[in-house]
Structure formats: C-alpha cells, structure tokens
C-alpha cells in the first residue's frame, strides 16, 4: 500500500516507521520536561524512563514476537545512550 506524499523508503520499511513512532512516544510524549532534566542527575529517573522504553517497545512483542532480538538491541542501545548523557 502506497501512502501519497510518504517517502518511498518508509513505504518499503514499515518496521522502521513503527520503531520511530514508538521511540517518539516514549522519548517525547511519555517523558515530561522535568523527567528529562532530572535524568541528568538522578539514576531513578533514568531507570523510570528505561522502564517506559521497555514497556513501549515490549508492547510490540505482543503482536510481533519475532522482533525480540531487534527490540532488545534498541532497548540496550537506548539505555547506553541515556546513561552516558
């Protein structure tokens, strides 16, 4: 199915679109500015954010259990990036 005005690359890679949507939800919609600031100094906020990331990407596994390895890779990468900021 081709969506008018949508980049052909995204049409050929719907999984990428799904991952981007989940990422934007967990990183921007479900994370308040206060949490984003406190993540820099308090490990509890990093842990809470990583829990939200895990739940967000983990929800994909309910529908597509074959995505386990890529979801785990994304969660680990997200954790490493957030902990080194």
C-alpha positions as CSV (number, residue, x, y, z in Angstrom):
1,X,0.0,0.0,0.0
2,X,1.5,3.3,-1.1
3,X,0.6,6.4,1.0
4,X,0.6,9.6,-1.1
5,X,3.2,12.0,-0.1
6,X,5.0,9.5,2.1
7,X,8.7,8.7,1.4
8,X,9.1,5.6,-0.7
9,X,11.8,4.3,1.7
10,X,9.3,4.3,4.6
11,X,6.7,2.6,2.5
12,X,9.2,-0.2,1.8
13,X,10.3,-0.4,5.5
14,X,7.2,-0.2,7.7
15,X,9.0,-1.7,10.7
16,X,11.3,1.4,10.7
17,X,8.2,3.6,10.8
18,X,6.8,1.6,13.7
19,X,10.0,1.8,15.7
20,X,10.2,5.6,15.1
21,X,6.6,6.1,16.3
22,X,7.3,4.1,19.5
23,X,10.5,6.0,20.0
24,X,8.9,9.4,19.7
25,X,6.1,8.3,22.0
26,X,8.4,7.0,24.8
27,X,11.0,9.8,24.4
28,X,8.8,12.8,24.0
29,X,5.2,12.1,24.8
30,X,5.6,10.0,27.9
31,X,8.6,11.9,29.2
32,X,8.0,15.2,30.9
33,X,10.5,18.1,30.7
34,X,11.0,17.6,34.4
35,X,11.9,14.0,34.0
36,X,14.2,14.8,31.1
37,X,16.1,17.3,33.3
38,X,16.3,15.1,36.3
39,X,17.6,12.1,34.3
40,X,20.9,14.0,34.1
41,X,21.5,13.9,37.8
42,X,19.3,11.1,39.3
43,X,19.6,7.5,38.3
44,X,16.0,6.8,39.5
45,X,14.6,9.0,36.6
46,X,16.9,7.2,34.1
47,X,15.5,3.9,35.4
48,X,11.9,5.0,35.2
49,X,12.5,6.3,31.7
50,X,14.1,3.0,30.7
51,X,11.1,1.1,32.1
52,X,8.8,3.2,29.9
53,X,11.0,2.5,26.9
54,X,11.0,-1.2,27.7
55,X,7.2,-1.2,28.1
56,X,6.7,0.7,24.9
57,X,9.0,-1.4,22.7
58,X,7.9,-4.6,24.6
59,X,4.3,-3.9,23.6
60,X,5.4,-4.6,20.0
61,X,6.3,-8.1,21.0
62,X,2.7,-8.9,21.8
63,X,1.9,-8.6,18.1
64,X,5.3,-9.5,16.6
65,X,7.2,-11.9,18.9
66,X,9.8,-12.4,16.1
67,X,11.0,-8.9,16.7
68,X,12.6,-9.9,20.1
69,X,16.2,-9.5,19.0
70,X,15.8,-6.1,17.4
71,X,13.7,-4.8,20.3
72,X,16.3,-5.9,22.8
73,X,19.0,-4.2,20.8
74,X,17.0,-1.0,20.6
75,X,16.4,-1.0,24.4
76,X,20.0,-1.7,25.2
77,X,21.2,1.0,22.9
78,X,18.7,3.4,24.3
79,X,19.8,2.6,27.8
80,X,23.5,3.1,27.0
81,X,22.8,6.4,25.3
82,X,20.7,7.7,28.1
83,X,23.2,6.6,30.8
84,X,26.1,8.3,29.1
85,X,24.4,11.6,28.6
